[in-house]
Amino acid sequence: MDRRVSRTKNAIRDAYFRLLGEKEKDNITIAEIARLADIDRKTFYLHYHDVDDIIREYCIQLVTELMHRMEKTATQSVPQGFSLNVMFDMINQLISENLDLFELLSSQQDSHYFFDEIRKMLVEVIQQKLRNTFAITETQLRIYSEFYISGIFNVYNQWIHNQIPLTIHEVANLLTNASLKGLEAIIPGSIDAVHERDTLSPKQ
């Protein structure tokens, strides 16, 4: 990216995030962003279609950085560089590095928009990475990806809102354990109980 373009985009994003600390997202105008970024409205529209585009681009950058860090840890024993342990470590790093901004965005009334954008992007990326790795259908892969990523981001969102009295590393360890072992990690013997119930249930 051209340095001038990069500087302009950074100025726009910084102005937008600064305004988010003062008012709700829906009350921020392009004129305010342009004035604070020391640009005109025409320059804003050269880079963004609307205000929400700023968040979309930020989400893309976060997900791209997350996957880049995961790929750097790839080994022959980890399919295409995908590992739950690595993913949680990388998510922890990104949240820690951008915690002030995450807290700012999560304080908005419609903060779900920010997390939902990241969730959708991450689900798509994970599906792409695992599509040819496991012998499961597209529908199964979609359901598994949605299930895990939605749950993960809901937990992190609660942690950012100080609703979970644990460190971010403790949260990651619990999520990794639950993701790898499922209900069995929480309720020992639960899987056996389900199998027994299914075995004893009369066939229709």
N, C-alpha and C positions, 0 to 999 in steps of 0.2 A: 504494500500500500504506500502511495506517495506520502512523504512526510508532512506536507501541507494538509493533505486530506486527513491524515491521522491526527494532527494537532487540532484541526477544526472539529473533528468528531469527538475528541477527548474534551474539548471545551464545551461542546453541546451536552455531552453526557454529564460532565461535572456540574454544569449549570442546572440540569434537570434533577440530579440527585440532591443538589443543594436546596432546590425548591421543594423537593419531597420532604425535607426536614422541616418545612414551614407550613405546608398545606397538603390536602389530599390530592391524589393523582388527577382526578377528574376536574380539579379547579386550576390546574396548571395550563397556561396557554403557550402557544408557540411564540407569541410576541414576547412573553416574559423570558422564555428560554433564550431567544435570540438576543434580547437586550443584555442579559446576564453573561452570555457567551461572547458578547461584543461582535455579533454578526447581524446580517439582515435576514428577513424571512425567506428571501429567495435562496440564500446560501443554505438555510436549514433544509429546504425542500430539495436541494441538490443531493442531500445525503439521506434524508428520511421522508417517508410518506406521511407519517403522523407521529404523535408523541409516543404511542405504544410501540412504534418501531425501535425506539431507543432501548426499551426493555427486551424486545425480541432479539436484538443484536447482542445485548449483554448476555442473555441466556445462551445464545449460540456460542459465544466466546467461552463461557463457563464449561459447557458440555464438550466443546472442542478441546479445551485445555485438559479436562478430566480424561478424555479418551487418549489424548497425546501422552499424558503421564502414565496411563495404564499400559499403553503400547511400549513404552520405554522399559517396562519391567518384564516384557514378554520373555518367556523361556519355552523350551521344547515341551515341558511338562504342563504348560498352561495354554490351552487352545486359543490361538489367535490373540494371546496376551490378556484373555479375560479371566479374572479371578475375583471372587467375592471379597476375599481378604484385601486384595489390592484396591478394589473399587472403594471399599469403605475407608481405607487409609487415604486414598486420593480425595474422596468427598470431605473427609475430616480436614485435610490440608486446605482445600479450597474454601471451606466454611470459615476455618480459623483465619485465613489470610484476608477474607472479605467480610468478617463478622460484623463490623460496624454497618456496612452496606446491607447485609442480610437483615440485620435488626431493623434498619430504617425501612426497608421494603416490606418486612413482615408486620410493621406497625400500621401499614395502610389498611383501610377498611376492606379493600378488595385485594389483599395480599395473595389470595389464592391464585390470582392471575399469574403472578411471577413464578410461583412454585409449579403451577400447572403447565406453564410453558416449558420449564426445565424437565418436568416429568415426561411430557409427551416426546420431547427431543431425545431424552435418554432411553425411553422405551424403544423408539425407532432405531437408535444406534445399537442397542443391545440385541435387538432382533436381527439386524444386519450381521452382527459379529457371530451370532450363534446359529444362524439359519442353516449352515451346512456342517455344523458340528455335532448335533444330536439328532437321533432318529425320531423326531416328533413332527407333527403337522404344523402348518402355519397358524392354525387356530389355537392349538395347544401352546405354541411359543408365545403368541400374543397374550393369552390369558395368564401364563406364568410371568411374563414380563410386566404386565399391568399390575398383577397382584403384588409382586415383590417391590417394584419401584414406587407404587402408590403408597404402600405401607411404610417403606423406608422414608420417603419424603414427608409423610405425615408425622412420623416420629421426630425427625430433625426439625420440622416446623414447630412442634411443641417444645422441643429443647430450646430453640432460639427464643421462644416466648417465656422461657424460665418455668415451664410447667413440668419439667423432668429434673429432679434433684440429683443428677449424675454428671460426671465429666463427659466431654464429647468422646473420649476414648472408651469409657465404660459403655456408653450408648452404642458405639460401633461394635464392641465385642458382643453385646447382647444381640444386636441385629445380625451379625455374622453367624452366631450360634443358632439363632432362630431360622435363618435362611438356609443354613447347611443341614440342620437336623429337624426343622419343622416343629410340630406340636410335641414331638417326643422330647425335645430339649426343655420344654416347659413342664410337661406332665409325663413323667416316666411311666411307660407301660400303656400310654394312650393309643399307640398304633396297634399294639396287640389286642387292646380292648375293641377297637374298631373292626379288626379282622375277625375276632371271635363273634362279634355281633352280626357281621355280614354272613359268617358261616352258619350261625344258628337261625338266622332269619328265614322264614319259609319262602320258597320261591313262588313268584306270582304265576 
